[in-house]
Amino acid sequence: MKTISLEVEDSFVDTLKVFLQGFIEQKKVQIIEEKQPSFIVNSKSEVQKRVQEAEQRIIQNGGVDEKTYNEMMESFFENELGLKR
């Protein structure tokens, strides 16, 4: 087997895991290590910076509410992957 290191956006991790689950069960893919991002903030300026970055991502990507997001994910899994979530 080959080893590939990936850095995955937090919002996509669960989707990727669901997609890989079948391959994991077939022993074609193995998750070797999962590093959790650091949520510890040491300063007020770091908090402000992270909030501003999050707000910019919402503006750039067109944020959606939780209900719309879940509907979009259900549609993606059914239509694109043929899976029930």
LOTORLO-789204 format. One record per residue (C-alpha): x negated, y negated, z negated; residue in one letter; residue number from 1. Coordinates in steps of 0.2 Angstrom, whole numbers, plus 5000, padded with zeros to 4 digits. Layout:
# LOTORLO-789204
X; Y; Z; A; NUM
...
***
This chain:
# LOTORLO-789204
5000; 5000; 5000; M; 1
4995; 4982; 5002; K; 2
4997; 4968; 4989; T; 3
5004; 4951; 4994; I; 4
5005; 4937; 4982; S; 5
5020; 4925; 4984; L; 6
5025; 4909; 4976; E; 7
5044; 4908; 4977; V; 8
5055; 4893; 4973; E; 9
5064; 4896; 4956; D; 10
5081; 4894; 4964; S; 11
5077; 4908; 4977; F; 12
5070; 4921; 4965; V; 13
5086; 4930; 4961; D; 14
5091; 4931; 4979; T; 15
5074; 4938; 4984; L; 16
5075; 4951; 4970; K; 17
5093; 4957; 4976; V; 18
5086; 4958; 4994; F; 19
5071; 4968; 4988; L; 20
5081; 4980; 4977; Q; 21
5084; 4993; 4990; G; 22
5066; 4993; 4995; F; 23
5061; 4995; 4977; I; 24
5073; 5010; 4974; E; 25
5065; 5018; 4990; Q; 26
5047; 5015; 4982; K; 27
5043; 5004; 4997; K; 28
5040; 4989; 4987; V; 29
5034; 4987; 4969; Q; 30
5035; 4971; 4959; I; 31
5018; 4971; 4950; I; 32
5018; 4955; 4940; E; 33
5031; 4941; 4938; E; 34
5024; 4925; 4931; K; 35
5036; 4913; 4923; Q; 36
5034; 4895; 4926; P; 37
5029; 4884; 4911; S; 38
5044; 4874; 4904; F; 39
5034; 4866; 4890; I; 40
5032; 4847; 4893; V; 41
5019; 4838; 4883; N; 42
5024; 4820; 4886; S; 43
5039; 4808; 4890; K; 44
5031; 4804; 4907; S; 45
5030; 4822; 4912; E; 46
5049; 4823; 4908; V; 47
5052; 4808; 4918; Q; 48
5042; 4815; 4933; K; 49
5051; 4831; 4933; R; 50
5068; 4823; 4932; V; 51
5063; 4812; 4947; Q; 52
5057; 4826; 4957; E; 53
5073; 4836; 4954; A; 54
5084; 4821; 4959; E; 55
5074; 4819; 4975; Q; 56
5076; 4838; 4979; R; 57
5095; 4836; 4977; I; 58
5095; 4820; 4988; I; 59
5084; 4829; 5001; Q; 60
5093; 4845; 5001; N; 61
5111; 4839; 4998; G; 62
5115; 4847; 4981; G; 63
5131; 4857; 4979; V; 64
5141; 4862; 4964; D; 65
5141; 4879; 4956; E; 66
5157; 4885; 4964; K; 67
5152; 4880; 4981; T; 68
5135; 4888; 4979; Y; 69
5143; 4904; 4973; N; 70
5154; 4904; 4988; E; 71
5139; 4901; 5000; M; 72
5129; 4915; 4992; M; 73
5144; 4927; 4993; E; 74
5146; 4923; 5012; S; 75
5127; 4925; 5015; F; 76
5126; 4942; 5007; F; 77
5142; 4949; 5016; E; 78
5139; 4941; 5033; N; 79
5120; 4941; 5034; E; 80
5115; 4956; 5024; L; 81
5131; 4967; 5024; G; 82
5130; 4968; 5005; L; 83
5142; 4964; 4990; K; 84
5134; 4953; 4977; R; 85
***
